[in-house]
Amino acid sequence: MERYFSGNGISKNKEMVEQLKSYGVMKSQKVAEVMETIDRGLFVPEGTPPYVDSPMQIGYNATISAPHMHATCLELLENYLKPGMHALDVGSGTGYLTACFAVMVGPQGRAIGVEHIPELAESSLKNIEKSAAAPLLKEGSLSIHIGDGRQGWPEFAPYDAIHVGAAAPEIPPALIEQLKPGGRLVIPVGNIFQDLKVVDKNEDGTLIVRSEISVRYIPLTSREAQLRGY
């Protein structure tokens, strides 16, 4: 099967972004630029159509979210992904959204991906190396770590932006702790019925939590449970 991004990937990727804009899913010019810069075709398994607006299996009972969900999360976090800021991507999977974060926070910032499946973490590095975020990986402002994302990644905390790519039964306390006062966490919460929650931490440490939309994500679990199929 042809590799979809070979030769015309960038134009197809741009078409995907244009389509999201025409649907009204994407309103931010900055998010459009970032999703045009990071070609989704470099982040999906061989033989899958990367520019279709649907989630895809990436192996190990994990998925890459649909482009409209990536656009939604990037827009919700846009003001917390300014140059020099710190961002954490929990369940970084293919590395796509982590690469988008890295481009937004730039070389003075820090984008951290945490993934508990070592094989996915390894392949995500290869994906990023082929993408426009490769220089940021090389010079160290973008990094992928193997670990239990429910514990966050304390080394580079506090984070202005935290994104979680799997649904938690409740918001993990470690992530609240590692969120900077004035920062924002976006996380799907729930079991069968899930809501994308937006958590803003006030300067005094109190939280404002709201539900953005209803969603369906794979569960945020242990590595063992995920490999068993939850």
C-alpha positions in Angstrom: 0.0 0.0 0.0 1.4 3.4 -0.8 2.7 5.6 2.0 0.1 8.4 1.9 2.6 11.2 2.6 5.1 10.1 0.0 5.4 12.9 -2.5 2.1 14.7 -1.8 1.8 14.3 2.0 2.3 17.9 2.8 -0.5 19.0 0.5 -2.8 16.2 1.8 -2.0 17.3 5.4 -2.9 20.9 4.4 -6.2 19.7 2.9 -7.0 18.0 6.2 -6.4 21.3 8.1 -8.4 23.2 5.5 -11.3 20.8 6.0 -11.2 21.2 9.8 -11.3 24.9 9.3 -14.3 24.7 6.9 -16.2 22.5 9.4 -15.7 25.2 12.0 -13.7 22.7 14.2 -10.6 24.8 14.0 -10.8 28.6 14.5 -7.3 29.4 15.6 -4.8 30.4 12.9 -1.9 29.4 15.2 -3.3 25.9 15.6 -3.8 25.6 11.9 -0.2 26.6 11.3 1.1 24.1 13.8 -1.0 21.2 12.3 0.2 22.2 8.9 3.8 22.1 10.1 3.6 18.7 11.7 2.5 16.2 9.0 0.1 13.7 10.5 1.2 11.3 7.8 4.5 10.7 9.6 2.7 9.6 12.8 0.4 6.8 11.7 1.1 3.1 11.0 2.1 2.1 7.5 -0.9 1.7 5.2 -3.5 3.7 7.2 -5.0 6.8 5.7 -3.6 9.5 8.0 -5.7 12.5 6.8 -9.1 11.0 7.5 -10.9 12.6 10.5 -11.1 9.5 12.7 -9.0 7.8 15.4 -6.7 5.0 14.4 -5.3 1.9 16.0 -1.5 2.2 16.5 -1.0 -1.2 18.2 -0.7 -2.3 21.8 -4.5 -1.5 22.3 -3.7 2.2 21.8 -5.0 4.8 19.3 -4.1 8.1 17.8 -6.9 10.6 18.2 -8.9 11.9 15.3 -7.5 15.2 13.9 -10.6 17.2 15.1 -9.8 16.1 18.7 -6.2 17.2 18.3 -7.4 20.5 17.0 -9.8 20.9 19.9 -7.1 20.1 22.5 -4.6 22.4 20.9 -7.1 25.3 20.8 -8.1 24.7 24.5 -4.4 24.8 25.4 -3.2 27.4 22.9 -2.7 30.2 25.5 -0.7 27.8 27.7 1.7 26.7 24.8 3.4 30.0 24.3 7.1 30.2 23.6 9.1 29.3 26.7 6.3 27.5 28.4 6.4 23.9 29.7 3.9 21.3 28.4 3.3 17.7 29.4 1.6 15.1 27.1 0.4 12.0 29.0 0.0 8.9 26.9 2.1 10.4 24.1 1.6 7.4 21.8 2.8 8.2 18.3 4.3 11.5 19.4 2.1 13.6 17.2 0.6 16.0 19.7 3.9 16.2 21.7 5.6 17.4 18.5 2.8 20.0 18.0 3.4 21.2 21.6 7.1 21.4 21.0 6.7 23.6 17.9 4.4 25.9 19.9 6.6 26.3 23.0 9.7 26.5 20.9 13.4 25.9 21.8 13.2 28.0 24.9 10.2 25.9 26.2 9.9 22.3 27.1 7.6 19.6 25.7 7.6 16.3 27.5 5.8 13.1 26.3 5.2 10.2 28.7 4.3 6.8 27.3 4.2 3.5 29.3 4.6 1.2 26.3 8.3 1.2 25.5 7.8 0.1 21.8 5.4 3.1 21.2 7.8 5.5 22.9 10.6 4.2 20.6 8.6 4.4 17.4 7.4 7.9 18.4 11.0 9.1 18.5 11.5 7.8 14.9 8.3 9.6 13.8 9.4 12.9 15.4 12.8 12.6 13.8 11.1 12.6 10.3 9.0 15.7 11.2 9.5 19.4 11.5 10.0 19.0 15.2 13.2 17.0 14.7 15.5 19.9 15.6 13.7 20.4 18.9 14.2 16.7 19.8 17.9 16.9 18.8 18.6 20.0 21.0 16.5 18.7 23.9 13.5 21.0 24.3 11.3 18.0 23.2 11.7 14.6 24.9 9.8 11.3 25.3 10.0 9.3 28.5 8.8 5.8 29.4 6.7 5.9 32.5 3.3 5.8 34.1 1.7 9.0 32.9 -0.7 9.0 35.9 2.3 10.1 37.9 3.1 12.9 35.5 6.8 13.7 35.0 8.0 15.7 38.0 11.5 16.5 36.6 10.2 19.4 34.5 7.2 20.5 36.5 5.4 22.7 37.0 3.7 22.7 33.6 1.7 25.5 32.0 -0.2 22.9 29.9 -1.0 19.3 30.6 -2.8 17.1 28.1 -4.0 13.5 28.8 -4.7 11.3 25.8 -6.7 8.5 27.6 -9.7 8.6 29.9 -9.1 8.5 33.7 -11.9 7.5 36.1 -10.9 10.6 38.1 -8.2 13.3 37.7 -4.8 11.9 38.9 -3.6 14.0 41.9 0.0 14.0 40.6 -1.1 15.9 37.5 -3.0 18.5 39.6 0.2 18.9 41.7 2.4 19.3 38.7 0.1 21.9 37.1 1.5 25.4 37.4 -0.7 28.0 39.1 -2.3 29.8 36.2 -1.9 26.6 34.1 -4.5 24.4 32.3 -5.0 20.6 32.2 -7.2 19.0 29.5 -8.2 15.4 30.4 -11.0 13.0 29.4 -12.7 11.7 32.6 -15.2 8.9 33.0 -15.6 5.2 32.3 -18.3 4.4 29.8 -19.5 8.0 29.5 -16.6 10.4 29.3 -16.3 14.2 29.3 -13.3 16.2 28.2 -12.6 18.2 31.3 -10.8 21.5 31.3 -9.1 22.2 34.7 -7.7 25.7 35.3 -5.5 26.2 38.4 -5.8 29.6 40.0 -2.8 31.5 41.4 -3.9 30.4 44.9 -4.0 26.8 43.9 -7.8 26.4 43.8 -9.3 24.7 40.7 -12.0 25.6 38.2 -13.2 22.5 36.4 -15.6 22.4 33.5 -16.8 19.9 30.9 -16.1 20.9 27.3 -17.6 18.0 25.2 -18.6 14.4 25.5 -15.8 12.1 24.2 -14.7 8.4 23.8 -11.1 7.6 24.6 -9.3 4.4 25.6 -8.9 4.1 29.4 -5.9 5.5 31.2 -4.6 2.3 32.9 -1.5 0.4 33.9 0.7 -0.9 31.1 -0.3 -4.5 32.0 -4.1 -3.7 31.8 -3.6 -2.0 28.5 -1.7 -4.9 27.0 -4.3 -7.3 28.2 -7.0 -5.2 26.5 -8.0 -3.4 29.7 
